[in-house]
Amino acid sequence: MMRVSGLLLSFGLSVAGIAAPAATLSSLTSGGSIVESDLIFDNFYFENFTGRAILSSPLDADPARIDITTSSTASTVSLTATMSDVSISGTEAFYNFDIWFDVAVAASSVRSITSVMLTGDLFASAGSTPGASDDATSNVFYSAMPGSFDAEIFASPLASPASQASDGFSTIADSLELDGNISGRAIRSGDTAGITSYTVTFTLEELTPVPLPASALLLLAGMGGLGWVSRRKSH
């Protein structure tokens, strides 16, 4: 699948700690971008996958009803996706869609992304006749490139553990591609599942180069001197 790209639609910098105005995901997939503090978010992509499953009661998420907001502190920048109608109840109900985006540190910044944390507000409950461990479940999974990083949060009352509210990874990067999948299942009568929001938070730090110890500097100087002497002898 090819990522959507297009004209730059910048929503400007926001004051630290105050969320930027919401943009719908549908507007962003049409070529929009968001600038928040030192980070630029663009190349948003959305796709439903409900037509590719055998379950009988699909819910197609509507990108026009998914709001994307950003906020920042002195050391972090967060992107939040809020959705008001991604909620299902059994029997054989499900949703499954992707939200992808790119994030890059602005060229004027001296900081780098050093960690990524995924959190969210997910819910799931099992009916009175529970079945398999994933019959009632809500899940958000993100992978990041370059590298092989991923983070997952979920609510799954019949599984062990029954939930994971946060997950993340450390990295050192000036840009990342974030590929996310949001899914839920409510298979049996009485099962429910859904999501109201999730947030991806990026920690930014200025990385100080590690100075070479004095012994290493002396060694390098000595090697350079030997090279000069060798060149002198060859002439």
mmCIF file of the C-alpha atoms, coordinates in Angstrom:
data_MODEL
# 
_entry.id   MODEL 
# 
loop_
_atom_site.group_PDB 
_atom_site.id 
_atom_site.type_symbol 
_atom_site.label_atom_id 
_atom_site.label_alt_id 
_atom_site.label_comp_id 
_atom_site.label_asym_id 
_atom_site.label_entity_id 
_atom_site.label_seq_id 
_atom_site.pdbx_PDB_ins_code 
_atom_site.Cartn_x 
_atom_site.Cartn_y 
_atom_site.Cartn_z 
_atom_site.occupancy 
_atom_site.B_iso_or_equiv 
_atom_site.pdbx_formal_charge 
_atom_site.auth_seq_id 
_atom_site.auth_comp_id 
_atom_site.auth_asym_id 
_atom_site.auth_atom_id 
_atom_site.pdbx_PDB_model_num 
ATOM 1   C CA . MET A 1 1   ? 0.000   0.000   0.000  1.00 0.00 ? 1   MET A CA 1 
ATOM 2   C CA . MET A 1 2   ? 1.307   3.427   -0.907 1.00 0.00 ? 2   MET A CA 1 
ATOM 3   C CA . ARG A 1 3   ? 1.268   6.271   1.542  1.00 0.00 ? 3   ARG A CA 1 
ATOM 4   C CA . VAL A 1 4   ? -0.746  9.354   0.638  1.00 0.00 ? 4   VAL A CA 1 
ATOM 5   C CA . SER A 1 5   ? 1.264   12.530  0.067  1.00 0.00 ? 5   SER A CA 1 
ATOM 6   C CA . GLY A 1 6   ? 0.266   15.945  -1.140 1.00 0.00 ? 6   GLY A CA 1 
ATOM 7   C CA . LEU A 1 7   ? 0.324   19.680  -0.557 1.00 0.00 ? 7   LEU A CA 1 
ATOM 8   C CA . LEU A 1 8   ? 1.509   20.931  2.793  1.00 0.00 ? 8   LEU A CA 1 
ATOM 9   C CA . LEU A 1 9   ? -1.296  22.155  5.037  1.00 0.00 ? 9   LEU A CA 1 
ATOM 10  C CA . SER A 1 10  ? 0.376   23.433  8.186  1.00 0.00 ? 10  SER A CA 1 
ATOM 11  C CA . PHE A 1 11  ? -1.593  24.021  11.369 1.00 0.00 ? 11  PHE A CA 1 
ATOM 12  C CA . GLY A 1 12  ? 1.238   25.960  12.972 1.00 0.00 ? 12  GLY A CA 1 
ATOM 13  C CA . LEU A 1 13  ? 3.090   25.796  16.253 1.00 0.00 ? 13  LEU A CA 1 
ATOM 14  C CA . SER A 1 14  ? 1.111   25.522  19.461 1.00 0.00 ? 14  SER A CA 1 
ATOM 15  C CA . VAL A 1 15  ? 2.069   26.886  22.847 1.00 0.00 ? 15  VAL A CA 1 
ATOM 16  C CA . ALA A 1 16  ? 3.777   24.223  24.991 1.00 0.00 ? 16  ALA A CA 1 
ATOM 17  C CA . GLY A 1 17  ? 1.234   22.283  27.018 1.00 0.00 ? 17  GLY A CA 1 
ATOM 18  C CA . ILE A 1 18  ? -1.766  23.493  24.982 1.00 0.00 ? 18  ILE A CA 1 
ATOM 19  C CA . ALA A 1 19  ? -3.316  21.223  22.371 1.00 0.00 ? 19  ALA A CA 1 
ATOM 20  C CA . ALA A 1 20  ? -3.407  22.418  18.792 1.00 0.00 ? 20  ALA A CA 1 
ATOM 21  C CA . PRO A 1 21  ? -6.836  22.700  17.109 1.00 0.00 ? 21  PRO A CA 1 
ATOM 22  C CA . ALA A 1 22  ? -8.230  19.344  15.975 1.00 0.00 ? 22  ALA A CA 1 
ATOM 23  C CA . ALA A 1 23  ? -7.991  18.273  12.354 1.00 0.00 ? 23  ALA A CA 1 
ATOM 24  C CA . THR A 1 24  ? -10.020 15.396  10.970 1.00 0.00 ? 24  THR A CA 1 
ATOM 25  C CA . LEU A 1 25  ? -8.090  12.392  9.773  1.00 0.00 ? 25  LEU A CA 1 
ATOM 26  C CA . SER A 1 26  ? -9.821  12.663  6.386  1.00 0.00 ? 26  SER A CA 1 
ATOM 27  C CA . SER A 1 27  ? -8.398  16.173  5.882  1.00 0.00 ? 27  SER A CA 1 
ATOM 28  C CA . LEU A 1 28  ? -4.931  15.000  6.809  1.00 0.00 ? 28  LEU A CA 1 
ATOM 29  C CA . THR A 1 29  ? -4.996  12.036  4.427  1.00 0.00 ? 29  THR A CA 1 
ATOM 30  C CA . SER A 1 30  ? -5.812  14.529  1.672  1.00 0.00 ? 30  SER A CA 1 
ATOM 31  C CA . GLY A 1 31  ? -2.380  16.092  2.061  1.00 0.00 ? 31  GLY A CA 1 
ATOM 32  C CA . GLY A 1 32  ? -2.403  17.839  5.422  1.00 0.00 ? 32  GLY A CA 1 
ATOM 33  C CA . SER A 1 33  ? 0.363   18.068  7.969  1.00 0.00 ? 33  SER A CA 1 
ATOM 34  C CA . ILE A 1 34  ? 0.702   19.285  11.553 1.00 0.00 ? 34  ILE A CA 1 
ATOM 35  C CA . VAL A 1 35  ? 3.648   21.144  13.070 1.00 0.00 ? 35  VAL A CA 1 
ATOM 36  C CA . GLU A 1 36  ? 3.933   20.869  16.847 1.00 0.00 ? 36  GLU A CA 1 
ATOM 37  C CA . SER A 1 37  ? 6.993   22.181  18.692 1.00 0.00 ? 37  SER A CA 1 
ATOM 38  C CA . ASP A 1 38  ? 10.047  20.521  17.037 1.00 0.00 ? 38  ASP A CA 1 
ATOM 39  C CA . LEU A 1 39  ? 8.073   17.836  15.168 1.00 0.00 ? 39  LEU A CA 1 
ATOM 40  C CA . ILE A 1 40  ? 6.343   17.692  11.784 1.00 0.00 ? 40  ILE A CA 1 
ATOM 41  C CA . PHE A 1 41  ? 3.595   15.081  11.238 1.00 0.00 ? 41  PHE A CA 1 
ATOM 42  C CA . ASP A 1 42  ? 2.616   14.270  7.648  1.00 0.00 ? 42  ASP A CA 1 
ATOM 43  C CA . ASN A 1 43  ? 1.881   11.526  5.090  1.00 0.00 ? 43  ASN A CA 1 
ATOM 44  C CA . PHE A 1 44  ? -1.222  10.391  6.968  1.00 0.00 ? 44  PHE A CA 1 
ATOM 45  C CA . TYR A 1 45  ? -2.876  7.234   5.630  1.00 0.00 ? 45  TYR A CA 1 
ATOM 46  C CA . PHE A 1 46  ? -6.137  5.450   6.507  1.00 0.00 ? 46  PHE A CA 1 
ATOM 47  C CA . GLU A 1 47  ? -7.745  2.202   5.368  1.00 0.00 ? 47  GLU A CA 1 
ATOM 48  C CA . ASN A 1 48  ? -10.551 -0.064  6.600  1.00 0.00 ? 48  ASN A CA 1 
ATOM 49  C CA . PHE A 1 49  ? -10.069 -3.837  6.404  1.00 0.00 ? 49  PHE A CA 1 
ATOM 50  C CA . THR A 1 50  ? -13.555 -5.015  7.309  1.00 0.00 ? 50  THR A CA 1 
ATOM 51  C CA . GLY A 1 51  ? -14.195 -6.358  3.810  1.00 0.00 ? 51  GLY A CA 1 
ATOM 52  C CA . ARG A 1 52  ? -11.435 -8.947  4.190  1.00 0.00 ? 52  ARG A CA 1 
ATOM 53  C CA . ALA A 1 53  ? -12.805 -10.955 7.134  1.00 0.00 ? 53  ALA A CA 1 
ATOM 54  C CA . ILE A 1 54  ? -15.377 -13.721 7.486  1.00 0.00 ? 54  ILE A CA 1 
ATOM 55  C CA . LEU A 1 55  ? -17.220 -12.201 10.472 1.00 0.00 ? 55  LEU A CA 1 
ATOM 56  C CA . SER A 1 56  ? -20.723 -11.041 9.677  1.00 0.00 ? 56  SER A CA 1 
ATOM 57  C CA . SER A 1 57  ? -21.087 -7.664  11.442 1.00 0.00 ? 57  SER A CA 1 
ATOM 58  C CA . PRO A 1 58  ? -18.338 -5.234  10.375 1.00 0.00 ? 58  PRO A CA 1 
ATOM 59  C CA . LEU A 1 59  ? -18.029 -1.636  11.555 1.00 0.00 ? 59  LEU A CA 1 
ATOM 60  C CA . ASP A 1 60  ? -16.259 0.678   9.107  1.00 0.00 ? 60  ASP A CA 1 
ATOM 61  C CA . ALA A 1 61  ? -14.503 3.523   10.896 1.00 0.00 ? 61  ALA A CA 1 
ATOM 62  C CA . ASP A 1 62  ? -15.073 6.960   9.330  1.00 0.00 ? 62  ASP A CA 1 
ATOM 63  C CA . PRO A 1 63  ? -11.902 9.090   9.029  1.00 0.00 ? 63  PRO A CA 1 
ATOM 64  C CA . ALA A 1 64  ? -14.079 12.212  8.919  1.00 0.00 ? 64  ALA A CA 1 
ATOM 65  C CA . ARG A 1 65  ? -15.145 11.362  12.500 1.00 0.00 ? 65  ARG A CA 1 
ATOM 66  C CA . ILE A 1 66  ? -11.623 10.762  13.808 1.00 0.00 ? 66  ILE A CA 1 
ATOM 67  C CA . ASP A 1 67  ? -10.022 13.916  15.223 1.00 0.00 ? 67  ASP A CA 1 
ATOM 68  C CA . ILE A 1 68  ? -6.251  14.324  15.345 1.00 0.00 ? 68  ILE A CA 1 
ATOM 69  C CA . THR A 1 69  ? -4.785  16.740  17.898 1.00 0.00 ? 69  THR A CA 1 
ATOM 70  C CA . THR A 1 70  ? -1.261  17.458  19.089 1.00 0.00 ? 70  THR A CA 1 
ATOM 71  C CA . SER A 1 71  ? 0.189   18.908  22.274 1.00 0.00 ? 71  SER A CA 1 
ATOM 72  C CA . SER A 1 72  ? 3.622   19.464  23.741 1.00 0.00 ? 72  SER A CA 1 
ATOM 73  C CA . THR A 1 73  ? 5.607   19.954  26.925 1.00 0.00 ? 73  THR A CA 1 
ATOM 74  C CA . ALA A 1 74  ? 9.206   21.058  27.342 1.00 0.00 ? 74  ALA A CA 1 
ATOM 75  C CA . SER A 1 75  ? 10.479  17.569  26.504 1.00 0.00 ? 75  SER A CA 1 
ATOM 76  C CA . THR A 1 76  ? 7.651   15.731  24.716 1.00 0.00 ? 76  THR A CA 1 
ATOM 77  C CA . VAL A 1 77  ? 5.280   16.028  21.770 1.00 0.00 ? 77  VAL A CA 1 
ATOM 78  C CA . SER A 1 78  ? 2.054   13.986  21.641 1.00 0.00 ? 78  SER A CA 1 
ATOM 79  C CA . LEU A 1 79  ? -0.350  13.090  18.842 1.00 0.00 ? 79  LEU A CA 1 
ATOM 80  C CA . THR A 1 80  ? -3.836  11.922  19.851 1.00 0.00 ? 80  THR A CA 1 
ATOM 81  C CA . ALA A 1 81  ? -6.512  10.256  17.718 1.00 0.00 ? 81  ALA A CA 1 
ATOM 82  C CA . THR A 1 82  ? -10.025 10.621  19.162 1.00 0.00 ? 82  THR A CA 1 
ATOM 83  C CA . MET A 1 83  ? -12.993 8.676   17.794 1.00 0.00 ? 83  MET A CA 1 
ATOM 84  C CA . SER A 1 84  ? -16.568 8.848   19.051 1.00 0.00 ? 84  SER A CA 1 
ATOM 85  C CA . ASP A 1 85  ? -18.273 5.927   17.327 1.00 0.00 ? 85  ASP A CA 1 
ATOM 86  C CA . VAL A 1 86  ? -15.830 2.988   17.296 1.00 0.00 ? 86  VAL A CA 1 
ATOM 87  C CA . SER A 1 87  ? -17.828 0.689   19.561 1.00 0.00 ? 87  SER A CA 1 
ATOM 88  C CA . ILE A 1 88  ? -19.294 -2.764  18.878 1.00 0.00 ? 88  ILE A CA 1 
ATOM 89  C CA . SER A 1 89  ? -21.287 -5.490  20.602 1.00 0.00 ? 89  SER A CA 1 
ATOM 90  C CA . GLY A 1 90  ? -21.701 -9.183  19.664 1.00 0.00 ? 90  GLY A CA 1 
ATOM 91  C CA . THR A 1 91  ? -22.577 -11.270 17.741 1.00 0.00 ? 91  THR A CA 1 
ATOM 92  C CA . GLU A 1 92  ? -19.617 -11.545 15.264 1.00 0.00 ? 92  GLU A CA 1 
ATOM 93  C CA . ALA A 1 93  ? -18.997 -7.788  15.328 1.00 0.00 ? 93  ALA A CA 1 
ATOM 94  C CA . PHE A 1 94  ? -15.585 -6.338  14.554 1.00 0.00 ? 94  PHE A CA 1 
ATOM 95  C CA . TYR A 1 95  ? -13.600 -3.336  13.336 1.00 0.00 ? 95  TYR A CA 1 
ATOM 96  C CA . ASN A 1 96  ? -10.155 -3.284  11.755 1.00 0.00 ? 96  ASN A CA 1 
ATOM 97  C CA . PHE A 1 97  ? -8.427  -0.232  10.267 1.00 0.00 ? 97  PHE A CA 1 
ATOM 98  C CA . ASP A 1 98  ? -4.989  1.308   9.774  1.00 0.00 ? 98  ASP A CA 1 
ATOM 99  C CA . ILE A 1 99  ? -3.765  4.791   10.646 1.00 0.00 ? 99  ILE A CA 1 
ATOM 100 C CA . TRP A 1 100 ? -0.240  5.546   9.433  1.00 0.00 ? 100 TRP A CA 1 
ATOM 101 C CA . PHE A 1 101 ? 1.798   8.735   9.600  1.00 0.00 ? 101 PHE A CA 1 
ATOM 102 C CA . ASP A 1 102 ? 5.362   10.029  9.377  1.00 0.00 ? 102 ASP A CA 1 
ATOM 103 C CA . VAL A 1 103 ? 7.048   12.171  12.002 1.00 0.00 ? 103 VAL A CA 1 
ATOM 104 C CA . ALA A 1 104 ? 10.247  14.179  11.536 1.00 0.00 ? 104 ALA A CA 1 
ATOM 105 C CA . VAL A 1 105 ? 12.281  16.589  13.629 1.00 0.00 ? 105 VAL A CA 1 
ATOM 106 C CA . ALA A 1 106 ? 12.358  20.065  12.103 1.00 0.00 ? 106 ALA A CA 1 
ATOM 107 C CA . ALA A 1 107 ? 15.628  20.987  10.400 1.00 0.00 ? 107 ALA A CA 1 
ATOM 108 C CA . SER A 1 108 ? 16.101  23.931  12.765 1.00 0.00 ? 108 SER A CA 1 
ATOM 109 C CA . SER A 1 109 ? 15.963  21.706  15.872 1.00 0.00 ? 109 SER A CA 1 
ATOM 110 C CA . VAL A 1 110 ? 19.030  20.413  17.728 1.00 0.00 ? 110 VAL A CA 1 
ATOM 111 C CA . ARG A 1 111 ? 17.023  17.604  19.370 1.00 0.00 ? 111 ARG A CA 1 
ATOM 112 C CA . SER A 1 112 ? 16.314  13.990  18.394 1.00 0.00 ? 112 SER A CA 1 
ATOM 113 C CA . ILE A 1 113 ? 13.501  11.536  19.164 1.00 0.00 ? 113 ILE A CA 1 
ATOM 114 C CA . THR A 1 114 ? 14.743  9.273   21.960 1.00 0.00 ? 114 THR A CA 1 
ATOM 115 C CA . SER A 1 115 ? 11.614  7.326   22.924 1.00 0.00 ? 115 SER A CA 1 
ATOM 116 C CA . VAL A 1 116 ? 8.055   6.629   21.799 1.00 0.00 ? 116 VAL A CA 1 
ATOM 117 C CA . MET A 1 117 ? 5.169   5.754   24.158 1.00 0.00 ? 117 MET A CA 1 
ATOM 118 C CA . LEU A 1 118 ? 1.691   4.462   23.186 1.00 0.00 ? 118 LEU A CA 1 
ATOM 119 C CA . THR A 1 119 ? -1.279  4.912   25.550 1.00 0.00 ? 119 THR A CA 1 
ATOM 120 C CA . GLY A 1 120 ? -5.029  4.800   25.010 1.00 0.00 ? 120 GLY A CA 1 
ATOM 121 C CA . ASP A 1 121 ? -8.595  4.499   26.239 1.00 0.00 ? 121 ASP A CA 1 
ATOM 122 C CA . LEU A 1 122 ? -9.749  1.034   25.125 1.00 0.00 ? 122 LEU A CA 1 
ATOM 123 C CA . PHE A 1 123 ? -12.507 -1.154  26.510 1.00 0.00 ? 123 PHE A CA 1 
ATOM 124 C CA . ALA A 1 124 ? -13.823 -4.713  26.129 1.00 0.00 ? 124 ALA A CA 1 
ATOM 125 C CA . SER A 1 125 ? -16.144 -6.946  28.132 1.00 0.00 ? 125 SER A CA 1 
ATOM 126 C CA . ALA A 1 126 ? -17.178 -10.574 27.802 1.00 0.00 ? 126 ALA A CA 1 
ATOM 127 C CA . GLY A 1 127 ? -20.752 -11.839 27.762 1.00 0.00 ? 127 GLY A CA 1 
ATOM 128 C CA . SER A 1 128 ? -22.192 -14.403 30.127 1.00 0.00 ? 128 SER A CA 1 
ATOM 129 C CA . THR A 1 129 ? -21.082 -17.283 27.864 1.00 0.00 ? 129 THR A CA 1 
ATOM 130 C CA . PRO A 1 130 ? -17.391 -16.594 27.224 1.00 0.00 ? 130 PRO A CA 1 
ATOM 131 C CA . GLY A 1 131 ? -15.491 -18.487 24.587 1.00 0.00 ? 131 GLY A CA 1 
ATOM 132 C CA . ALA A 1 132 ? -11.963 -18.088 23.202 1.00 0.00 ? 132 ALA A CA 1 
ATOM 133 C CA . SER A 1 133 ? -9.505  -15.684 24.848 1.00 0.00 ? 133 SER A CA 1 
ATOM 134 C CA . ASP A 1 134 ? -9.778  -13.188 21.965 1.00 0.00 ? 134 ASP A CA 1 
ATOM 135 C CA . ASP A 1 135 ? -13.577 -13.279 21.559 1.00 0.00 ? 135 ASP A CA 1 
ATOM 136 C CA . ALA A 1 136 ? -13.867 -9.836  23.218 1.00 0.00 ? 136 ALA A CA 1 
ATOM 137 C CA . THR A 1 137 ? -10.860 -7.638  22.579 1.00 0.00 ? 137 THR A CA 1 
ATOM 138 C CA . SER A 1 138 ? -9.771  -4.124  21.622 1.00 0.00 ? 138 SER A CA 1 
ATOM 139 C CA . ASN A 1 139 ? -6.248  -3.520  20.365 1.00 0.00 ? 139 ASN A CA 1 
ATOM 140 C CA . VAL A 1 140 ? -3.901  -0.801  19.047 1.00 0.00 ? 140 VAL A CA 1 
ATOM 141 C CA . PHE A 1 141 ? -0.569  -1.849  17.555 1.00 0.00 ? 141 PHE A CA 1 
ATOM 142 C CA . TYR A 1 142 ? 2.106   0.433   16.083 1.00 0.00 ? 142 TYR A CA 1 
ATOM 143 C CA . SER A 1 143 ? 5.357   -0.479  14.365 1.00 0.00 ? 143 SER A CA 1 
ATOM 144 C CA . ALA A 1 144 ? 8.082   2.035   13.580 1.00 0.00 ? 144 ALA A CA 1 
ATOM 145 C CA . MET A 1 145 ? 10.756  2.254   10.899 1.00 0.00 ? 145 MET A CA 1 
ATOM 146 C CA . PRO A 1 146 ? 13.675  2.523   10.422 1.00 0.00 ? 146 PRO A CA 1 
ATOM 147 C CA . GLY A 1 147 ? 14.505  -0.270  12.820 1.00 0.00 ? 147 GLY A CA 1 
ATOM 148 C CA . SER A 1 148 ? 12.271  -2.989  14.202 1.00 0.00 ? 148 SER A CA 1 
ATOM 149 C CA . PHE A 1 149 ? 10.328  -1.229  16.946 1.00 0.00 ? 149 PHE A CA 1 
ATOM 150 C CA . ASP A 1 150 ? 6.739   -1.798  18.017 1.00 0.00 ? 150 ASP A CA 1 
ATOM 151 C CA . ALA A 1 151 ? 4.275   -0.947  20.768 1.00 0.00 ? 151 ALA A CA 1 
ATOM 152 C CA . GLU A 1 152 ? 0.900   -2.490  21.648 1.00 0.00 ? 152 GLU A CA 1 
ATOM 153 C CA . ILE A 1 153 ? -1.953  -1.704  24.011 1.00 0.00 ? 153 ILE A CA 1 
ATOM 154 C CA . PHE A 1 154 ? -5.087  -3.799  24.488 1.00 0.00 ? 154 PHE A CA 1 
ATOM 155 C CA . ALA A 1 155 ? -8.138  -4.688  26.542 1.00 0.00 ? 155 ALA A CA 1 
ATOM 156 C CA . SER A 1 156 ? -9.013  -8.401  26.469 1.00 0.00 ? 156 SER A CA 1 
ATOM 157 C CA . PRO A 1 157 ? -10.866 -9.621  29.575 1.00 0.00 ? 157 PRO A CA 1 
ATOM 158 C CA . LEU A 1 158 ? -10.584 -13.326 28.737 1.00 0.00 ? 158 LEU A CA 1 
ATOM 159 C CA . ALA A 1 159 ? -6.829  -13.216 28.111 1.00 0.00 ? 159 ALA A CA 1 
ATOM 160 C CA . SER A 1 160 ? -3.933  -13.158 30.544 1.00 0.00 ? 160 SER A CA 1 
ATOM 161 C CA . PRO A 1 161 ? -2.988  -10.393 31.115 1.00 0.00 ? 161 PRO A CA 1 
ATOM 162 C CA . ALA A 1 162 ? -6.402  -8.835  30.558 1.00 0.00 ? 162 ALA A CA 1 
ATOM 163 C CA . SER A 1 163 ? -5.080  -5.416  29.565 1.00 0.00 ? 163 SER A CA 1 
ATOM 164 C CA . GLN A 1 164 ? -2.028  -3.358  28.739 1.00 0.00 ? 164 GLN A CA 1 
ATOM 165 C CA . ALA A 1 165 ? -2.507  0.382   29.091 1.00 0.00 ? 165 ALA A CA 1 
ATOM 166 C CA . SER A 1 166 ? 0.880   1.577   27.819 1.00 0.00 ? 166 SER A CA 1 
ATOM 167 C CA . ASP A 1 167 ? 3.848   0.347   25.822 1.00 0.00 ? 167 ASP A CA 1 
ATOM 168 C CA . GLY A 1 168 ? 6.807   1.929   24.076 1.00 0.00 ? 168 GLY A CA 1 
ATOM 169 C CA . PHE A 1 169 ? 10.400  1.760   22.982 1.00 0.00 ? 169 PHE A CA 1 
ATOM 170 C CA . SER A 1 170 ? 13.653  3.723   22.997 1.00 0.00 ? 170 SER A CA 1 
ATOM 171 C CA . THR A 1 171 ? 15.340  4.936   19.841 1.00 0.00 ? 171 THR A CA 1 
ATOM 172 C CA . ILE A 1 172 ? 17.564  7.684   18.461 1.00 0.00 ? 172 ILE A CA 1 
ATOM 173 C CA . ALA A 1 173 ? 15.985  9.093   15.317 1.00 0.00 ? 173 ALA A CA 1 
ATOM 174 C CA . ASP A 1 174 ? 15.353  12.293  13.407 1.00 0.00 ? 174 ASP A CA 1 
ATOM 175 C CA . SER A 1 175 ? 12.400  10.748  11.538 1.00 0.00 ? 175 SER A CA 1 
ATOM 176 C CA . LEU A 1 176 ? 10.131  7.712   11.855 1.00 0.00 ? 176 LEU A CA 1 
ATOM 177 C CA . GLU A 1 177 ? 7.373   5.996   9.859  1.00 0.00 ? 177 GLU A CA 1 
ATOM 178 C CA . LEU A 1 178 ? 4.594   4.915   12.230 1.00 0.00 ? 178 LEU A CA 1 
ATOM 179 C CA . ASP A 1 179 ? 2.274   2.173   10.918 1.00 0.00 ? 179 ASP A CA 1 
ATOM 180 C CA . GLY A 1 180 ? -0.719  1.570   13.178 1.00 0.00 ? 180 GLY A CA 1 
ATOM 181 C CA . ASN A 1 181 ? -3.530  -0.982  13.253 1.00 0.00 ? 181 ASN A CA 1 
ATOM 182 C CA . ILE A 1 182 ? -6.656  -0.536  15.371 1.00 0.00 ? 182 ILE A CA 1 
ATOM 183 C CA . SER A 1 183 ? -8.894  -3.579  15.761 1.00 0.00 ? 183 SER A CA 1 
ATOM 184 C CA . GLY A 1 184 ? -11.624 -5.049  17.929 1.00 0.00 ? 184 GLY A CA 1 
ATOM 185 C CA . ARG A 1 185 ? -13.814 -8.145  18.145 1.00 0.00 ? 185 ARG A CA 1 
ATOM 186 C CA . ALA A 1 186 ? -17.095 -8.923  19.912 1.00 0.00 ? 186 ALA A CA 1 
ATOM 187 C CA . ILE A 1 187 ? -17.871 -12.488 18.882 1.00 0.00 ? 187 ILE A CA 1 
ATOM 188 C CA . ARG A 1 188 ? -20.500 -13.854 21.271 1.00 0.00 ? 188 ARG A CA 1 
ATOM 189 C CA . SER A 1 189 ? -23.758 -12.428 22.539 1.00 0.00 ? 189 SER A CA 1 
ATOM 190 C CA . GLY A 1 190 ? -23.037 -9.890  25.265 1.00 0.00 ? 190 GLY A CA 1 
ATOM 191 C CA . ASP A 1 191 ? -19.437 -9.196  24.172 1.00 0.00 ? 191 ASP A CA 1 
ATOM 192 C CA . THR A 1 192 ? -18.460 -5.543  23.710 1.00 0.00 ? 192 THR A CA 1 
ATOM 193 C CA . ALA A 1 193 ? -15.329 -3.778  22.480 1.00 0.00 ? 193 ALA A CA 1 
ATOM 194 C CA . GLY A 1 194 ? -14.280 -0.302  21.438 1.00 0.00 ? 194 GLY A CA 1 
ATOM 195 C CA . ILE A 1 195 ? -11.889 2.605   21.649 1.00 0.00 ? 195 ILE A CA 1 
ATOM 196 C CA . THR A 1 196 ? -12.366 6.308   22.312 1.00 0.00 ? 196 THR A CA 1 
ATOM 197 C CA . SER A 1 197 ? -8.780  7.544   21.849 1.00 0.00 ? 197 SER A CA 1 
ATOM 198 C CA . TYR A 1 198 ? -5.106  6.721   21.794 1.00 0.00 ? 198 TYR A CA 1 
ATOM 199 C CA . THR A 1 199 ? -1.965  8.854   22.073 1.00 0.00 ? 199 THR A CA 1 
ATOM 200 C CA . VAL A 1 200 ? 1.557   8.474   20.702 1.00 0.00 ? 200 VAL A CA 1 
ATOM 201 C CA . THR A 1 201 ? 4.076   10.513  22.725 1.00 0.00 ? 201 THR A CA 1 
ATOM 202 C CA . PHE A 1 202 ? 7.573   11.327  21.492 1.00 0.00 ? 202 PHE A CA 1 
ATOM 203 C CA . THR A 1 203 ? 10.373  12.303  23.881 1.00 0.00 ? 203 THR A CA 1 
ATOM 204 C CA . LEU A 1 204 ? 12.860  14.829  22.480 1.00 0.00 ? 204 LEU A CA 1 
ATOM 205 C CA . GLU A 1 205 ? 16.394  15.310  23.756 1.00 0.00 ? 205 GLU A CA 1 
ATOM 206 C CA . GLU A 1 206 ? 19.505  17.169  22.674 1.00 0.00 ? 206 GLU A CA 1 
ATOM 207 C CA . LEU A 1 207 ? 22.209  14.527  22.431 1.00 0.00 ? 207 LEU A CA 1 
ATOM 208 C CA . THR A 1 208 ? 25.651  15.685  23.543 1.00 0.00 ? 208 THR A CA 1 
ATOM 209 C CA . PRO A 1 209 ? 28.563  14.078  21.663 1.00 0.00 ? 209 PRO A CA 1 
ATOM 210 C CA . VAL A 1 210 ? 30.625  11.856  23.969 1.00 0.00 ? 210 VAL A CA 1 
ATOM 211 C CA . PRO A 1 211 ? 34.180  13.299  24.163 1.00 0.00 ? 211 PRO A CA 1 
ATOM 212 C CA . LEU A 1 212 ? 37.096  10.986  23.497 1.00 0.00 ? 212 LEU A CA 1 
ATOM 213 C CA . PRO A 1 213 ? 39.219  10.202  26.558 1.00 0.00 ? 213 PRO A CA 1 
ATOM 214 C CA . ALA A 1 214 ? 42.674  11.819  26.720 1.00 0.00 ? 214 ALA A CA 1 
ATOM 215 C CA . SER A 1 215 ? 44.404  8.489   26.062 1.00 0.00 ? 215 SER A CA 1 
ATOM 216 C CA . ALA A 1 216 ? 42.493  8.081   22.783 1.00 0.00 ? 216 ALA A CA 1 
ATOM 217 C CA . LEU A 1 217 ? 43.438  11.608  21.703 1.00 0.00 ? 217 LEU A CA 1 
ATOM 218 C CA . LEU A 1 218 ? 47.125  10.876  22.442 1.00 0.00 ? 218 LEU A CA 1 
ATOM 219 C CA . LEU A 1 219 ? 46.885  7.642   20.470 1.00 0.00 ? 219 LEU A CA 1 
ATOM 220 C CA . LEU A 1 220 ? 45.368  9.424   17.460 1.00 0.00 ? 220 LEU A CA 1 
ATOM 221 C CA . ALA A 1 221 ? 48.030  12.134  17.675 1.00 0.00 ? 221 ALA A CA 1 
ATOM 222 C CA . GLY A 1 222 ? 50.767  9.496   17.804 1.00 0.00 ? 222 GLY A CA 1 
ATOM 223 C CA . MET A 1 223 ? 49.381  7.674   14.790 1.00 0.00 ? 223 MET A CA 1 
ATOM 224 C CA . GLY A 1 224 ? 49.270  10.943  12.887 1.00 0.00 ? 224 GLY A CA 1 
ATOM 225 C CA . GLY A 1 225 ? 52.898  11.634  13.831 1.00 0.00 ? 225 GLY A CA 1 
ATOM 226 C CA . LEU A 1 226 ? 54.004  8.202   12.638 1.00 0.00 ? 226 LEU A CA 1 
ATOM 227 C CA . GLY A 1 227 ? 52.288  8.807   9.330  1.00 0.00 ? 227 GLY A CA 1 
ATOM 228 C CA . TRP A 1 228 ? 54.117  12.138  8.929  1.00 0.00 ? 228 TRP A CA 1 
ATOM 229 C CA . VAL A 1 229 ? 57.488  10.535  9.681  1.00 0.00 ? 229 VAL A CA 1 
ATOM 230 C CA . SER A 1 230 ? 56.777  7.719   7.207  1.00 0.00 ? 230 SER A CA 1 
ATOM 231 C CA . ARG A 1 231 ? 55.980  10.232  4.487  1.00 0.00 ? 231 ARG A CA 1 
ATOM 232 C CA . ARG A 1 232 ? 59.176  12.200  5.285  1.00 0.00 ? 232 ARG A CA 1 
ATOM 233 C CA . LYS A 1 233 ? 61.334  9.046   4.955  1.00 0.00 ? 233 LYS A CA 1 
ATOM 234 C CA . SER A 1 234 ? 59.815  8.144   1.608  1.00 0.00 ? 234 SER A CA 1 
ATOM 235 C CA . HIS A 1 235 ? 60.985  11.423  0.034  1.00 0.00 ? 235 HIS A CA 1 
# 
